[in-house]
Amino acid sequence: MSVKSADTKARILEKSIELFNRFGFVSIRMQHIADEVGISVGNLAYHFKNKDAIVEEVYEEIELNQKILLSDLKIVPLFINIDQHIRDTYLIQQKFSFFYSDTFEILRNFPLIKKKYREYTRWYIQQIENMIAFNVARGTFIPETQDGLHQKLAEQYWMTMELWLYQSRIRTFDEANIEDYAASLWALLIPHFTHIGNIEYKQMHFNENFNWL
């Protein structure tokens, strides 16, 4: 692929994401995308044969971005790393907000994405379980008081992380807020802190509030 062709393809994806975010992916046709990019529909079809191909490519980018973030978190999931992961995830969801607002509709219309998303979700929840287990081992999380509790916590954490934007838009017309997003996720984890965990969490926020010193 030539540099010019690669640049055109990247611009198509960029403009498609912008249009999907503004109007929803269902409302956008190939003509809309071609007009936004400033090319003909025929030229657009040279790079992507239809809108399905564009959506599938965008999903690949979403999943890749999320996996990179989670790989970074897996190295040392201390509280400060968890908080950074939450905030970076929020930024990804803002960049691809159409996907997180219309997840069910997209999965229903794109079987390939549905299959990949389900496999990715299982893997993602397992990584969250590993994050919890790491913090139990270092004494910041309380050990399970009953079998399967941390698995359920991991599932709740994933659901809140993945569906927060959708729920937020249903409940209010206000712009989504990164602090509310982070607070919603930490609210699930805080009840499982040990005394050491509570100290680390308070210290993390103390350092954030006074990082200007």
N, CA, C and O of each residue as an XYZ file, in Angstrom:
852
protein
N       0.847     -1.196      0.000
C       0.000      0.000      0.000
C       0.883      1.247      0.000
O       1.794      1.360      0.820
N       0.621      2.179     -0.911
C       1.417      3.401     -0.982
C       1.130      4.303      0.217
O       0.130      4.146      0.917
N       2.051      5.260      0.429
C       1.874      6.196      1.542
C       0.587      6.994      1.352
O      -0.159      7.211      2.307
N       0.327      7.431      0.114
C      -0.886      8.204     -0.165
C      -2.140      7.386      0.118
O      -3.106      7.893      0.688
N      -2.118      6.111     -0.285
C      -3.267      5.239     -0.049
C      -3.479      5.015      1.443
O      -4.610      5.016      1.928
N      -2.368      4.823      2.169
C      -2.456      4.621      3.619
C      -3.011      5.863      4.305
O      -3.808      5.763      5.238
N      -2.583      7.033      3.839
C      -3.079      8.292      4.410
C      -4.582      8.453      4.160
O      -5.328      8.892      5.035
N      -5.008      8.090      2.949
C      -6.436      8.190      2.618
C      -7.250      7.241      3.494
O      -8.315      7.606      3.993
N      -6.745      6.031      3.676
C      -7.446      5.053      4.509
C      -7.560      5.539      5.944
O      -8.610      5.406      6.572
N      -6.467      6.108      6.464
C      -6.481      6.630      7.838
C      -7.477      7.782      7.962
O      -8.168      7.898      8.974
N      -7.554      8.633      6.937
C      -8.492      9.761      6.967
C      -9.937      9.271      6.896
O     -10.820      9.839      7.537
N     -10.174      8.224      6.123
C     -11.516      7.633      6.049
C     -11.942      7.137      7.431
O     -13.067      7.388      7.864
N     -11.054      6.443      8.113
C     -11.372      5.929      9.445
C     -11.611      7.070     10.428
O     -12.545      7.029     11.228
N     -10.766      8.077     10.360
C     -10.906      9.229     11.257
C     -12.252      9.921     11.069
O     -12.950     10.208     12.042
N     -12.616     10.190      9.806
C     -13.871     10.881      9.528
C     -15.084      9.991      9.811
O     -16.135     10.482     10.222
N     -14.935      8.692      9.591
C     -16.027      7.753      9.907
C     -16.319      7.773     11.398
O     -17.479      7.825     11.806
N     -15.276      7.732     12.208
C     -15.449      7.760     13.663
C     -16.139      9.050     14.089
O     -17.044      9.025     14.923
N     -15.719     10.171     13.523
C     -16.349     11.456     13.856
C     -17.838     11.450     13.524
O     -18.659     11.906     14.320
N     -18.180     10.932     12.348
C     -19.584     10.890     11.931
C     -20.391      9.911     12.782
O     -21.512     10.219     13.189
N     -19.828      8.740     13.050
C     -20.518      7.755     13.892
C     -20.788      8.340     15.279
O     -21.865      8.147     15.843
N     -19.803      9.056     15.823
C     -19.960      9.645     17.154
C     -21.043     10.720     17.171
O     -21.793     10.839     18.139
N     -21.119     11.491     16.108
C     -22.078     12.610     16.064
C     -23.498     12.148     15.764
O     -24.454     12.668     16.338
N     -23.640     11.181     14.872
C     -24.972     10.832     14.373
C     -25.382      9.376     14.628
O     -26.523      9.005     14.352
N     -24.472      8.552     15.148
C     -24.758      7.131     15.322
C     -24.398      6.382     14.051
O     -24.606      6.895     12.951
N     -23.859      5.169     14.186
C     -23.368      4.459     13.007
C     -24.507      4.054     12.065
O     -24.283      3.927     10.861
N     -25.728      3.849     12.588
C     -26.854      3.421     11.757
C     -27.223      4.494     10.733
O     -27.604      4.176      9.606
N     -27.109      5.758     11.123
C     -27.562      6.864     10.270
C     -26.583      7.200      9.149
O     -26.949      7.886      8.195
N     -25.365      6.734      9.253
C     -24.334      7.153      8.306
C     -24.233      6.182      7.132
O     -24.182      4.966      7.315
N     -24.204      6.746      5.917
C     -24.029      5.959      4.700
C     -22.653      6.238      4.100
O     -21.959      7.171      4.504
N     -22.282      5.419      3.142
C     -20.985      5.583      2.485
C     -20.859      6.980      1.859
O     -19.784      7.579      1.872
N     -21.967      7.489      1.312
C     -21.936      8.808      0.688
C     -21.561      9.889      1.701
O     -20.794     10.801      1.394
N     -22.111      9.775      2.913
C     -21.784     10.748      3.965
C     -20.282     10.743      4.253
O     -19.653     11.792      4.385
N     -19.731      9.543      4.346
C     -18.304      9.419      4.663
C     -17.465      9.975      3.521
O     -16.509     10.715      3.750
N     -17.826      9.615      2.286
C     -17.089     10.106      1.116
C     -17.114     11.632      1.060
O     -16.089     12.259      0.793
N     -18.269     12.228      1.306
C     -18.391     13.686      1.296
C     -17.505     14.319      2.367
O     -16.855     15.336      2.126
N     -17.488     13.707      3.551
C     -16.701     14.254      4.664
C     -15.206     14.179      4.373
O     -14.450     15.081      4.733
N     -14.788     13.104      3.724
C     -13.368     12.922      3.391
C     -12.981     13.758      2.180
O     -11.828     14.164      2.034
N     -13.968     14.011      1.303
C     -13.705     14.768      0.085
C     -13.264     13.905     -1.073
O     -12.454     14.320     -1.901
N     -13.812     12.681     -1.127
C     -13.502     11.761     -2.220
C     -14.808     11.207     -2.777
O     -15.878     11.435     -2.213
N     -14.715     10.486     -3.873
C     -15.907      9.872     -4.451
C     -16.252      8.590     -3.706
O     -15.407      8.023     -3.014
N     -17.491      8.134     -3.849
C     -17.899      6.864     -3.237
C     -17.081      5.714     -3.837
O     -16.736      4.758     -3.142
N     -16.776      5.818     -5.132
C     -15.967      4.791     -5.770
C     -14.583      4.701     -5.175
O     -14.063      3.604     -4.971
N     -13.977      5.848     -4.891
C     -12.659      5.879     -4.252
C     -12.744      5.315     -2.841
O     -11.863      4.576     -2.401
N     -13.809      5.671     -2.140
C     -14.024      5.140     -0.795
C     -14.130      3.613     -0.828
O     -13.543      2.920      0.003
N     -14.888      3.102     -1.800
C     -15.090      1.652     -1.920
C     -13.803      0.924     -2.282
O     -13.681     -0.273     -2.025
N     -12.844      1.625     -2.874
C     -11.542      1.030     -3.172
C     -10.823      0.653     -1.877
O     -10.122     -0.357     -1.815
N     -11.007      1.475     -0.848
C     -10.353      1.238      0.444
C     -11.202      0.359      1.359
O     -10.676     -0.498      2.068
N     -12.508      0.574      1.340
C     -13.440     -0.203      2.160
C     -14.654     -0.514      1.293
O     -15.340      0.401      0.836
N     -14.923     -1.782      1.064
C     -15.988     -2.140      0.114
C     -17.372     -1.729      0.589
O     -18.275     -1.533     -0.225
N     -17.549     -1.596      1.915
C     -18.841     -1.151      2.450
C     -18.657     -0.615      3.866
O     -17.554     -0.636      4.413
N     -19.745     -0.141      4.444
C     -19.665      0.440      5.790
C     -19.316     -0.626      6.822
O     -18.642     -0.332      7.810
N     -19.765     -1.855      6.606
C     -19.442     -2.940      7.529
C     -17.933     -3.078      7.697
O     -17.438     -3.262      8.809
N     -17.208     -2.988      6.588
C     -15.751     -3.133      6.628
C     -15.119     -2.009      7.449
O     -14.123     -2.219      8.142
N     -15.711     -0.812      7.361
C     -15.192      0.320      8.148
C     -15.423      0.079      9.634
O     -14.515      0.254     10.446
N     -16.644     -0.324      9.986
C     -16.974     -0.556     11.395
C     -16.089     -1.660     11.974
O     -15.617     -1.544     13.105
N     -15.862     -2.725     11.213
C     -15.033     -3.830     11.693
C     -13.588     -3.377     11.906
O     -12.938     -3.798     12.863
N     -13.090     -2.525     11.020
C     -11.722     -2.009     11.186
C     -11.625     -1.100     12.403
O     -10.641     -1.141     13.142
N     -12.655     -0.277     12.608
C     -12.670      0.604     13.782
C     -12.690     -0.234     15.051
O     -11.999      0.096     16.016
N     -13.469     -1.315     15.070
C     -13.513     -2.160     16.259
C     -12.134     -2.754     16.549
O     -11.723     -2.836     17.706
N     -11.422     -3.166     15.505
C     -10.074     -3.704     15.695
C      -9.188     -2.678     16.397
O      -8.381     -3.028     17.258
N      -9.345     -1.415     16.024
C      -8.561     -0.347     16.652
C      -8.960     -0.164     18.111
O      -8.099      0.036     18.968
N     -10.260     -0.232     18.401
C     -10.732     -0.113     19.787
C     -10.133     -1.218     20.646
O      -9.578     -0.957     21.713
N     -10.250     -2.455     20.170
C      -9.771     -3.592     20.943
C      -8.261     -3.521     21.149
O      -7.768     -3.818     22.237
N      -7.530     -3.131     20.117
C      -6.078     -3.005     20.231
C      -5.712     -1.966     21.278
O      -4.835     -2.207     22.107
N      -6.369     -0.818     21.252
C      -6.110      0.232     22.243
C      -6.361     -0.261     23.661
O      -5.567     -0.002     24.566
N      -7.469     -0.972     23.852
C      -7.811     -1.476     25.178
C      -6.806     -2.531     25.656
O      -6.434     -2.557     26.829
N      -6.379     -3.386     24.748
C      -5.423     -4.433     25.122
C      -4.070     -3.839     25.509
O      -3.411     -4.331     26.424
N      -3.665     -2.793     24.819
C      -2.404     -2.127     25.173
C      -2.488     -1.559     26.581
O      -1.562     -1.717     27.377
N      -3.602     -0.897     26.888
C      -3.785     -0.335     28.232
C      -3.768     -1.429     29.294
O      -3.134     -1.280     30.339
N      -4.463     -2.523     29.022
C      -4.554     -3.593     30.007
C      -3.216     -4.315     30.170
O      -2.892     -4.781     31.262
N      -2.451     -4.407     29.104
C      -1.117     -5.009     29.189
C      -0.222     -4.174     30.097
O       0.557     -4.718     30.879
N      -0.336     -2.850     29.992
C       0.430     -1.964     30.879
C       0.009     -2.160     32.332
O       0.854     -2.170     33.226
N      -1.288     -2.314     32.570
C      -1.796     -2.492     33.929
C      -1.325     -3.812     34.530
O      -1.053     -3.886     35.729
N      -1.227     -4.850     33.707
C      -0.859     -6.184     34.197
C       0.529     -6.212     34.811
O       0.803     -7.053     35.667
N       1.414     -5.310     34.395
C       2.799     -5.344     34.873
C       2.852     -5.143     36.380
O       3.405     -5.982     37.091
N       2.291     -4.052     36.881
C       2.212     -3.796     38.328
C       0.902     -3.059     38.609
O       0.862     -1.833     38.506
N      -0.172     -3.776     38.961
C      -1.468     -3.111     39.182
C      -1.627     -2.518     40.581
O      -2.514     -2.914     41.338
N      -0.750     -1.555     40.917
C      -0.918     -0.796     42.152
C      -2.097      0.160     41.970
O      -2.587      0.333     40.855
N      -2.547      0.772     43.048
C      -3.725      1.636     42.957
C      -3.518      2.780     41.970
O      -4.436      3.134     41.230
N      -2.327      3.355     41.954
C      -2.063      4.466     41.042
C      -2.134      4.003     39.590
O      -2.552      4.757     38.710
N      -1.719      2.744     39.341
C      -1.796      2.189     37.984
C      -3.243      1.883     37.591
O      -3.641      2.085     36.444
N      -4.020      1.394     38.556
C      -5.438      1.134     38.309
C      -6.155      2.437     37.965
O      -6.962      2.487     37.036
N      -5.851      3.487     38.724
C      -6.503      4.773     38.481
C      -6.137      5.307     37.097
O      -6.989      5.850     36.395
N      -4.876      5.155     36.707
C      -4.458      5.619     35.383
C      -5.146      4.819     34.287
O      -5.532      5.368     33.255
N      -5.298      3.515     34.515
C      -5.983      2.663     33.542
C      -7.443      3.101     33.369
O      -7.954      3.153     32.251
N      -8.093      3.408     34.468
C      -9.477      3.878     34.420
C      -9.577      5.145     33.568
O     -10.448      5.261     32.706
N      -8.685      6.077     33.822
C      -8.744      7.369     33.130
C      -8.381      7.236     31.649
O      -8.972      7.904     30.801
N      -7.424      6.385     31.345
C      -7.065      6.163     29.941
C      -8.192      5.442     29.197
O      -8.435      5.706     28.019
N      -8.873      4.538     29.887
C     -10.009      3.836     29.284
C     -11.134      4.813     28.967
O     -11.775      4.721     27.920
N     -11.364      5.732     29.868
C     -12.385      6.769     29.635
C     -12.083      7.552     28.359
O     -12.988      7.834     27.574
N     -10.822      7.900     28.153
C     -10.440      8.670     26.968
C     -10.673      7.865     25.687
O     -11.098      8.418     24.674
N     -10.397      6.571     25.733
C     -10.678      5.718     24.576
C     -12.179      5.687     24.299
O     -12.605      5.767     23.147
N     -12.968      5.573     25.351
C     -14.414      5.516     25.167
C     -14.963      6.838     24.623
O     -15.951      6.840     23.889
N     -14.341      7.943     24.970
C     -14.758      9.227     24.396
C     -14.395      9.297     22.918
O     -15.160      9.822     22.110
N     -13.232      8.768     22.568
C     -12.798      8.795     21.168
C     -13.715      7.945     20.288
O     -13.989      8.301     19.142
N     -14.188      6.813     20.837
C     -15.054      5.897     20.080
C     -16.425      5.801     20.755
O     -16.946      4.704     20.958
N     -16.998      6.942     21.098
C     -18.209      6.942     21.921
C     -19.384      6.232     21.256
O     -20.246      5.693     21.950
N     -19.434      6.224     19.922
C     -20.545      5.559     19.237
C     -20.606      4.083     19.591
O     -21.694      3.527     19.739
N     -19.450      3.440     19.729
C     -19.425      2.007     20.022
C     -19.977      1.734     21.419
O     -20.727      0.778     21.617
N     -19.612      2.562     22.373
C     -20.040      2.350     23.760
C     -21.473      2.826     23.995
O     -22.094      2.448     24.988
N     -22.001      3.651     23.091
C     -23.398      4.058     23.180
C     -24.320      3.086     22.451
O     -25.481      2.931     22.830
N     -23.810      2.427     21.403
C     -24.629      1.568     20.545
C     -24.115      0.127     20.516
O     -24.266     -0.565     19.509
N     -23.511     -0.322     21.610
C     -22.863     -1.640     21.625
C     -23.803     -2.753     21.181
O     -23.448     -3.556     20.318
N     -24.998     -2.806     21.764
C     -25.917     -3.901     21.458
C     -26.303     -3.900     19.985
O     -26.348     -4.950     19.345
N     -26.580     -2.714     19.453
C     -26.976     -2.606     18.050
C     -25.843     -3.059     17.131
O     -26.078     -3.742     16.134
N     -24.632     -2.680     17.470
C     -23.476     -3.076     16.658
C     -23.272     -4.583     16.713
O     -23.059     -5.217     15.680
N     -23.334     -5.160     17.902
C     -23.136     -6.602     18.039
C     -24.225     -7.387     17.319
O     -23.962     -8.457     16.770
N     -25.438     -6.862     17.321
C     -26.545     -7.541     16.651
C     -26.371     -7.525     15.132
O     -26.791     -8.457     14.446
N     -25.759     -6.475     14.616
C     -25.619     -6.322     13.173
C     -24.297     -6.846     12.615
O     -24.154     -7.013     11.404
N     -23.339     -7.102     13.492
C     -22.014     -7.531     13.033
C     -21.581     -8.790     13.779
O     -20.936     -8.695     14.823
N     -21.926     -9.967     13.258
C     -21.603    -11.234     13.932
C     -20.103    -11.418     14.202
O     -19.721    -11.976     15.230
N     -19.254    -10.948     13.277
C     -17.814    -11.093     13.479
C     -17.351    -10.283     14.678
O     -16.561    -10.767     15.490
N     -17.840     -9.049     14.794
C     -17.497     -8.217     15.949
C     -18.058     -8.847     17.225
O     -17.392     -8.854     18.260
N     -19.272     -9.370     17.152
C     -19.903    -10.005     18.315
C     -19.038    -11.151     18.848
O     -18.833    -11.273     20.056
N     -18.539    -11.981     17.945
C     -17.699    -13.111     18.338
C     -16.400    -12.632     18.994
O     -15.993    -13.136     20.041
N     -15.758    -11.646     18.354
C     -14.502    -11.124     18.891
C     -14.723    -10.426     20.227
O     -13.909    -10.546     21.142
N     -15.830     -9.695     20.330
C     -16.125     -8.941     21.551
C     -16.370     -9.881     22.725
O     -15.933     -9.606     23.843
N     -17.062    -10.980     22.480
C     -17.319    -11.946     23.553
C     -16.019    -12.604     24.028
O     -15.807    -12.788     25.226
N     -15.161    -12.951     23.080
C     -13.877    -13.556     23.446
C     -13.021    -12.554     24.215
O     -12.386    -12.901     25.210
N     -13.010    -11.319     23.747
C     -12.245    -10.258     24.394
C     -12.774     -9.984     25.801
O     -11.996     -9.764     26.730
N     -14.092     -9.998     25.954
C     -14.697     -9.737     27.255
C     -14.292    -10.793     28.283
O     -13.965    -10.464     29.423
N     -14.316    -12.062     27.874
C     -13.896    -13.127     28.792
C     -12.458    -12.927     29.238
O     -12.138    -13.075     30.417
N     -11.594    -12.588     28.290
C     -10.189    -12.342     28.601
C     -10.042    -11.129     29.523
O      -9.256    -11.154     30.471
N     -10.800    -10.072     29.239
C     -10.716     -8.833     30.011
C     -11.102     -9.071     31.470
O     -10.417     -8.610     32.383
N     -12.195     -9.788     31.679
C     -12.648    -10.064     33.043
C     -11.613    -10.891     33.793
O     -11.409    -10.695     34.991
N     -10.964    -11.807     33.098
C      -9.911    -12.601     33.736
C      -8.748    -11.709     34.174
O      -8.163    -11.934     35.233
N      -8.412    -10.710     33.378
C      -7.332     -9.792     33.754
C      -7.718     -8.977     34.986
O      -6.865     -8.683     35.824
N      -8.973     -8.614     35.103
C      -9.439     -7.885     36.290
C      -9.357     -8.788     37.523
O      -8.957     -8.340     38.598
N      -9.740    -10.067     37.365
C      -9.586    -11.019     38.465
C      -8.129    -11.113     38.895
O      -7.839    -11.174     40.089
N      -7.217    -11.124     37.941
C      -5.784    -11.177     38.259
C      -5.347     -9.923     39.007
O      -4.532     -9.991     39.926
N      -5.894     -8.784     38.608
C      -5.592     -7.519     39.286
C      -6.040     -7.572     40.750
O      -5.327     -7.123     41.647
N      -7.221     -8.125     40.970
C      -7.744     -8.249     42.333
C      -6.877     -9.212     43.142
O      -6.526     -8.926     44.287
N      -6.536    -10.344     42.547
C      -5.714    -11.349     43.237
C      -4.351    -10.768     43.617
O      -3.840    -11.045     44.702
N      -3.767     -9.975     42.739
C      -2.479     -9.327     43.018
C      -2.589     -8.448     44.260
O      -1.706     -8.448     45.117
N      -3.693     -7.696     44.343
C      -3.852     -6.781     45.474
C      -4.236     -7.503     46.763
O      -3.959     -7.007     47.855
N      -4.864     -8.657     46.648
C      -5.074     -9.501     47.832
C      -3.726     -9.978     48.351
O      -3.464     -9.947     49.553
N      -2.877    -10.419     47.436
C      -1.570    -10.964     47.810
C      -0.681     -9.922     48.487
O       0.115    -10.264     49.362
N      -0.810     -8.661     48.092
C       0.046     -7.636     48.701
C      -0.627     -6.932     49.881
O      -0.078     -5.990     50.453
N      -1.826     -7.407     50.233
C      -2.461     -6.953     51.466
C      -3.312     -5.718     51.370
O      -3.657     -5.134     52.397
N      -3.670     -5.289     50.157
C      -4.506     -4.095     50.026
C      -5.981     -4.421     49.794
O      -6.846     -3.561     49.958
N      -6.264     -5.678     49.409
C      -7.632     -6.152     49.252
C      -7.899     -7.276     50.250
O      -7.013     -8.071     50.568
N      -9.141     -7.324     50.738
C      -9.550     -8.394     51.656
C      -9.683     -9.702     50.872
O     -10.233     -9.701     49.771
N      -9.189    -10.816     51.421
C      -9.398    -12.107     50.749
C     -10.887    -12.415     50.616
O     -11.706    -11.854     51.344
N     -11.232    -13.284     49.708
C     -12.636    -13.666     49.506
C     -13.257    -14.184     50.799
O     -12.660    -14.996     51.505
N     -14.448    -13.708     51.095
C     -15.186    -14.226     52.249
C     -16.109    -15.371     51.838
O     -16.659    -16.069     52.690
N     -16.276    -15.560     50.517
C     -17.015    -16.697     49.983
C     -16.518    -16.980     48.572
O     -16.043    -16.079     47.880
N     -16.630    -18.222     48.154
C     -16.122    -18.620     46.850
C     -16.808    -17.841     45.726
O     -18.025    -17.654     45.729
N     -16.005    -17.396     44.777
C     -16.549    -16.723     43.599
C     -16.828    -15.248     43.777
O     -17.282    -14.591     42.840
N     -16.562    -14.699     44.979
C     -16.884    -13.290     45.234
C     -16.065    -12.365     44.336
O     -16.588    -11.392     43.794
N     -14.793    -12.674     44.187
C     -13.932    -11.805     43.390
C     -14.212    -11.951     41.896
O     -13.994    -11.015     41.127
N     -14.685    -13.100     41.495
C     -15.103    -13.251     40.102
C     -16.299    -12.344     39.819
O     -16.349    -11.679     38.784
N     -17.263    -12.321     40.747
C     -18.433    -11.449     40.584
C     -18.022     -9.975     40.631
O     -18.569     -9.149     39.899
N     -17.065     -9.655     41.486
C     -16.567     -8.287     41.552
C     -15.929     -7.893     40.221
O     -16.148     -6.787     39.727
N     -15.147     -8.794     39.649
C     -14.514     -8.526     38.351
C     -15.565     -8.301     37.271
O     -15.415     -7.417     36.428
N     -16.628     -9.098     37.296
C     -17.697     -8.943     36.299
C     -18.419     -7.605     36.478
O     -18.722     -6.929     35.495
N     -18.694     -7.223     37.723
C     -19.349     -5.941     37.993
C     -18.467     -4.778     37.554
O     -18.939     -3.799     36.978
N     -17.190     -4.911     37.838
C     -16.225     -3.874     37.468
C     -16.203     -3.704     35.953
O     -16.230     -2.583     35.446
N     -16.155     -4.826     35.235
C     -16.150     -4.760     33.774
C     -17.441     -4.121     33.260
O     -17.397     -3.254     32.387
N     -18.595     -4.544     33.797
C     -19.870     -4.003     33.331
C     -19.948     -2.493     33.549
O     -20.421     -1.757     32.683
N     -19.484     -2.040     34.705
C     -19.499     -0.605     34.979
C     -18.557      0.130     34.040
O     -18.899      1.183     33.500
N     -17.378     -0.427     33.849
C     -16.391      0.196     32.965
C     -16.905      0.281     31.521
O     -16.733      1.300     30.853
N     -17.529     -0.787     31.056
C     -17.918     -0.883     29.650
C     -19.236     -0.170     29.348
O     -19.412      0.353     28.247
N     -20.163     -0.143     30.307
C     -21.507      0.363     30.041
C     -21.796      1.711     30.690
O     -22.911      2.221     30.584
N     -20.816      2.286     31.354
C     -21.036      3.531     32.085
C     -21.471      4.666     31.160
O     -22.401      5.407     31.477
N     -20.800      4.800     30.021
C     -21.122      5.896     29.102
C     -22.557      5.781     28.602
O     -23.279      6.776     28.541
N     -22.972      4.567     28.244
C     -24.335      4.329     27.774
C     -25.352      4.701     28.847
O     -26.324      5.407     28.577
N     -25.121      4.224     30.056
C     -26.045      4.513     31.151
C     -26.056      5.994     31.499
O     -27.103      6.558     31.815
N     -24.898      6.611     31.441
C     -24.808      8.038     31.753
C     -25.626      8.858     30.773
O     -26.276      9.828     31.162
N     -25.597      8.479     29.511
C     -26.341      9.230     28.497
C     -27.847      8.985     28.590
O     -28.643      9.840     28.204
N     -28.229      7.828     29.098
C     -29.655      7.562     29.305
C     -30.198      8.423     30.449
O     -31.298      8.968     30.365
N     -29.403      8.534     31.519
C     -29.880      9.199     32.726
C     -29.829     10.719     32.661
O     -30.600     11.395     33.343
N     -28.923     11.263     31.844
C     -28.767     12.713     31.825
C     -28.272     13.173     30.464
O     -27.638     12.416     29.730
N     -28.570     14.418     30.141
C     -28.066     15.012     28.903
C     -26.744     15.721     29.139
O     -26.132     16.229     28.200
N     -26.299     15.758     30.392
C     -25.039     16.427     30.693
C     -23.874     15.675     30.057
O     -23.963     14.476     29.792
N     -22.804     16.385     29.823
C     -21.613     15.784     29.248
C     -21.014     14.796     30.257
O     -20.988     15.061     31.458
N     -20.537     13.660     29.752
C     -19.902     12.669     30.621
C     -18.671     13.281     31.281
O     -18.015     14.158     30.717
N     -18.372     12.805     32.479
C     -17.298     13.400     33.275
C     -16.329     12.318     33.735
O     -16.746     11.292     34.272
N     -15.048     12.546     33.525
C     -14.039     11.542     33.849
C     -13.968     11.262     35.350
O     -13.692     10.136     35.763
N     -14.218     12.288     36.164
C     -14.164     12.088     37.617
C     -15.318     11.206     38.085
O     -15.131     10.358     38.958
N     -16.505     11.395     37.516
C     -17.644     10.547     37.867
C     -17.397      9.101     37.425
O     -17.753      8.153     38.126
N     -16.784      8.955     36.255
C     -16.456      7.623     35.733
C     -15.502      6.906     36.683
O     -15.728      5.753     37.051
N     -14.437      7.595     37.073
C     -13.458      6.996     37.979
C     -14.097      6.669     39.330
O     -13.854      5.601     39.892
N     -14.910      7.588     39.845
C     -15.545      7.380     41.152
C     -16.477      6.170     41.128
O     -16.562      5.440     42.116
N     -17.173      5.949     40.017
C     -18.096      4.813     39.908
C     -17.344      3.484     39.971
O     -17.835      2.514     40.549
N     -16.166      3.443     39.381
C     -15.381      2.209     39.395
C     -14.704      1.980     40.739
O     -14.688      0.858     41.244
N     -14.149      3.031     41.317
C     -13.529      2.879     42.634
C     -14.563      2.516     43.697
O     -14.238      1.829     44.666
N     -15.803      2.969     43.525
C     -16.861      2.648     44.491
C     -17.087      1.144     44.603
O     -17.515      0.659     45.650
N     -16.803      0.403     43.532
C     -16.930     -1.055     43.572
C     -15.776     -1.702     44.333
O     -15.940     -2.754     44.952
N     -14.609     -1.062     44.281
C     -13.410     -1.657     44.879
C     -13.219     -1.281     46.347
O     -12.723     -2.088     47.134
N     -13.608     -0.067     46.717
C     -13.352      0.443     48.070
C     -13.870     -0.484     49.180
O     -13.155     -0.686     50.162
N     -15.078     -1.057     49.071
C     -15.545     -1.948     50.155
C     -14.671     -3.191     50.365
O     -14.807     -3.876     51.378
N     -13.784     -3.481     49.424
C     -12.928     -4.660     49.527
C     -11.520     -4.318     49.996
O     -10.648     -5.186     50.023
N     -11.288     -3.048     50.371
C      -9.967     -2.633     50.834
C      -9.702     -3.140     52.253
O     -10.613     -3.230     53.076
N      -8.458     -3.462     52.514
C      -7.976     -3.656     53.880
C      -7.621     -2.277     54.445
O      -7.765     -1.262     53.764
N      -7.165     -2.257     55.676
C      -6.702     -0.995     56.267
C      -5.556     -0.417     55.430
O      -5.500      0.788     55.188
N      -4.656     -1.280     54.997
C      -3.531     -0.837     54.156
C      -4.049     -0.260     52.835
O      -3.549      0.754     52.347
N      -5.056     -0.924     52.271
C      -5.639     -0.442     51.027
C      -6.261      0.940     51.180
O      -6.105      1.794     50.308
N      -6.960      1.158     52.275
C      -7.569      2.467     52.527
C      -6.519      3.560     52.641
O      -6.703      4.669     52.139
N      -5.412      3.236     53.309
C      -4.325      4.216     53.451
C      -3.742      4.546     52.072
O      -3.516      5.712     51.751
N      -3.500      3.508     51.261
C      -2.918      3.739     49.933
C      -3.853      4.560     49.055
O      -3.409      5.433     48.309
N      -5.144      4.278     49.148
C      -6.120      5.008     48.330
C      -6.159      6.480     48.743
O      -6.168      7.363     47.886
N      -6.182      6.747     50.051
C      -6.205      8.133     50.530
C      -4.915      8.856     50.166
O      -4.935     10.037     49.819
N      -3.801      8.151     50.244
C      -2.516      8.755     49.907
C      -2.453      9.099     48.417
O      -1.919     10.139     48.033
N      -2.998      8.225     47.597
C      -3.021      8.478     46.157
C      -3.769      9.772     45.853
O      -3.299     10.576     45.049
N      -4.920      9.986     46.479
C      -5.693     11.191     46.247
C      -5.055     12.408     46.885
O      -5.183     13.519     46.371
N      -4.371     12.211     48.000
C      -3.641     13.315     48.622
C      -2.557     13.815     47.677
O      -2.390     15.021     47.501
N      -1.823     12.893     47.073
C      -0.755     13.266     46.150
C      -1.311     13.945     44.905
O      -0.690     14.865     44.373
N      -2.483     13.499     44.432
C      -3.110     14.126     43.269
C      -3.500     15.565     43.578
O      -3.328     16.458     42.749
N      -4.025     15.778     44.777
C      -4.510     17.098     45.144
C      -3.379     18.086     45.410
O      -3.573     19.300     45.338
N      -2.189     17.555     45.720
C      -1.081     18.446     46.073
C       0.108     18.293     45.140
O       1.244     18.574     45.523
N      -0.153     17.847     43.908
C       0.948     17.634     42.972
C       1.524     18.956     42.441
O       2.481     18.954     41.667
N       0.937     20.076     42.860
C       1.449     21.384     42.427
C       2.599     21.847     43.315
O       3.280     22.818     42.984
N       2.827     21.159     44.446
C       3.876     21.597     45.378
C       5.259     21.383     44.786
O       6.261     21.694     45.430
